[in-house]
Amino acid sequence: MTPPIAPADKICLPGELPARLAALPKPWVFTNGVFDILHRGHVQYLHEASQLGASLIVALNTDRSTRLLGKGPERPLNAELDRALVIGGLASVALVTFFDESTPLALLERVRPECYVKGGDYDIERLPETALVRGWGGRAQALPFVDGYSTTRLVQRMAAAAPARTGGRP
């Protein structure tokens, strides 16, 4: 039995991509996101995405990129390296890399996966990533959204519960 790959060994800086990608079996599946607080919806989504090819590549928004998305001044809650290590700890994930822009278009162009995947909370047909991937003959698809699970919702619940836990004291 092959020992599992350590989470840190799955992290790949964008400059290392050519060599690291060459070692991955194809077809490649690519997805992206912030993945700030890993929850059941993320784990199910990433598992399902991994079933669409031989290697799942997850591109994480950097901390700077996350702030560009307007998710709030407190986001991300976890730093990019911490998020990458958590995502890298999942057996379904083959490689974790980063992008610093608001969209992964430039990174997608470099990786050129056979499949691009997003969660069902996105309209896959309206994403510029879809047109890009289909341009080289790849496919793009949305996976079913796992209703009731979102990092934003968790952050809101924690913020609402905080005054109750402290008796209204900061």
Sequence and secondary structure as in RCSB ss.txt:
>XXXX:A:sequence
MTPPIAPADKICLPGELPARLAALPKPWVFTNGVFDILHRGHVQYLHEASQLGASLIVALNTDRSTRLLGKGPER
PLNAELDRALVIGGLASVALVTFFDESTPLALLERVRPECYVKGGDYDIERLPETALVRGWGGRAQALPFVDGYS
TTRLVQRMAAAAPARTGGRP
>XXXX:A:secstr
      GGGGB  GGGHHHHHHTS SSEEEEEE   S  HHHHHHHHHHHTTSSEEEEEEE HHHHHHTTS TT 
 SS HHHHHHHHHTSTT SEEEEE SSS HHHHHHH  SEEEEETTS GGG HHHHHHHHTT EEEEE   TT  
HHHHHHHHHHHHHHHHTT  
